[in-house]
């Protein structure tokens, strides 16, 4: 299911290192600020990191890495935990125009749950929204994806689940069962992987005033398969 958002000009003229603006069929695009340029470049780097971690999970599941079975799940959950933190950092980077996000407390925080808790009162719509981007004869039509992605609530639940998983466990637990991986564990990894991919593959992040928007791609042919972040500088419907 999708919900139409807006229609953009036909060419994405951005790249990961020198971001520019993408307007909503306006006569003249508003030039991005230095802060926005810095933010889109940082966001691109974080998405490139996310892509590596997602690929690593996929390779773990398919058996490309020759490691013992228990380590497959353990290492997979380590990557999931890191991905939760990458997404939280993306949210912080995208909202650098909000003065409070530049505080020492937020800039030094790394825990995904704490970052998101601090962002919530600053901007209730800070979390990425997955979209589909369809090229048309007159531009790019962007629709919102309504299901199948990692929600904000699921990310927080997963982050805490990862914390529980990434411990050796008590002596009682050691005596009661040997470490092993089963199909249920692998199925959960596949499920989380799928949700992350739907969320990050192409997504939209709105500014607090709803006038600036990051349109983000985990991989784009325009930059040889690397991450691409472009900036739309016009008001969109909520």
N, C-alpha and C positions, 0 to 999 in steps of 0.2 A: 504493500500500500504506500502511496506517495501523496504529498500535498504540494501543489505548485507554489514556488516561492517568487522567482523573478527571472527575467530574461536579460542576458548579457550580450555584448558585442561578439562578433564571430571569431576574433583572434585572442588567444591567451598570450600576451606579450611578456610574460613574467619569466623569471628563472630563479633558482634557489639562491644565487649569490647577489643578484641585483633586482630585488622585487620592485614592481611598479603597480599602479592602480588598475583595476578593472571596473569600468563604470556600468551603470544600469541604463543603457541606451540614452545617455545624456549627451548633449552637444559637445561638452568638454568635461573630461574627467578631472576631479579634484586631485592635485598632486599629493602623494603621501608625505607625511612628516618624517623627519629623521628617525623619530622614535618608532614609527610604523615600519620604516625600512629595516631597522634593527630587529624589530619583533618578528617580521615575516622571515628574515634570514635565520634567526634563532629557531623559530618554529620548524623551518625546513630541516635543520640539522637534527632536531629532536625526532622528527618523523623518519629521517634516514636511520637513526638509531633504532627506532621502533621496528622498522622493516627488517633489520638484521636479527632482532630478537624474535620476531614472528617467524622468520625463515628457520631459525634455530629450533624452535618448537616443532615446526613441521618436519624437519629432518630427524629430530628425536623420535617422533611418532612413527615415521616411515622406516626407521632402523638404519639410517645412513651412518650414524655414529656408533662405533663398536664400544659400548659401555655396558656394565652389568644392569640387569633389569631394574633393580630398586633405584639406581641413579637416574634412570630415564625420567621417572616421575619427579624425583627431587629436583633435578636440574630444570625440568619443565616448569615447576612451580616457582623456582628462582627467577626464571625469565618472566613469568606472569607477574610476579611481584614488582620486578623492575619496570615492566610495561605500565602497571598502575601508576608508578611514580613518574614515568615519562608523560603519561596523559595529564597528570596533575600539573607537571611543570609546563606543559603546553598551555593549559588553562591560565596559568600565572603569566606566561609570556604574552599571550593574546590580549590580556587586560592590563598591560603595562601603562596604558593611558590613565588608569585610575590611580590617583596619587598614593592611596593606602597600600597598593600592591608593591610600591617601591620602598616600603619600610624595611628596616633591618630584620625584623621578626619574620616577615614573609620571604624575604630574599635568602635567608639562611635556612629556612625550613625545607626538609626533603621528604618527610613522611606524607604519603598521598592523602591519608584521612585527615591529617591536621591541616594541610594546605586547602583541601576542599571545604573543610569546616570554616576556615577563615575567609575564603572567597565568597561563600554563600550570602552573608549579609551585605557584601559589597555589590554583588550583581547576581541576582537569582537565576539569570539565564547564561551563566558562565560556561556551562558544559557543552562540548561539541555536539552537533546534531548531524547525523549521517545524511548524505544527499546523493542523488544521481544527477550527473551532468550530461545533458544530451545536446549534441551539436545540431543546429538547424541551419537553414539557408540564410537566416538573418542574424544568427548569434548562438548563444548557449542557453538552453532552458534548464533550470535547476529545480528539482523536485525533492521534497523531504522524504526520507525513508522512515516508516513508522514502527518497524518491528525487526527483530533478529539481531539487534546490535547490543553492545554492552552499555547498559544504562548507568547513570550515576550511582544509583543504589546498589546495583550489581557490582560495580567496581569497588565500592567500599566493602561489600561482603567478601568479595574475592581477596581483597588486600588482607583482611583479617584471617581468611582461610589460609592464605599463603604463609602468614606469620605462624599459624599453628602447625603447618606442614613442615616448615623449615627448622625443625628441632629433632634431635636424635630420639627424644622421648625418655621416659622414666625407666628404671631398672625393672619395675613390675611389667611394663609393657614389653621390654626386651625379652623377659622370661616367658611371656605369654604367646608371643608370635615372632616369627622370623621376618625380616624385611623382604618384601616381595612386591611385584607389580602385577596387577590383574587388569582384565579388560575394562572394568568399571573405571579404574584410574585413568586409563588411556582415553576412554570415552569422555571423561570430564575434561581432559586436556584438549581434546578435539573440539568440544563444545565451547570452551573459553577462547580457543584460537579463532573459531568461526565468528564469535561475537566481537572480538577485537578487530578482525578484518572488516566486518561490516561497518563498524564504527569509524575506522581510520581510513579505509580505502579512498573515500572522498567525503568530506564533511565541511560544515559551516559553523563558524563561531561569530556571534554577534557582539558588538560593543555595547556598553551599558546604555548609550543613547540611541542604539539601533540604527546609527548612520554609517558605521564602518563595519565591514565584514571580512573575515578571513575565509577564503574558499580554498580548501586544502586537499591535496592529492598525495597519497602514500607513494605512488609511482606514476610518472607521466612521461610519455614519449618525447615531449618537447625538451626534456632535460635528461635524455638517455636513460629513462627508467628510475631516476632519482626522485626525491620528494619535490613537490611544487606547491608554493603558497602564493596566492594572488589576493589583491585587496580590492573589494568593492566598496565604493564610497557614496552610497545613496541609501535612503531610508527604505526599509522592507517591511512587509506586514509582520506582525508578531506571530 
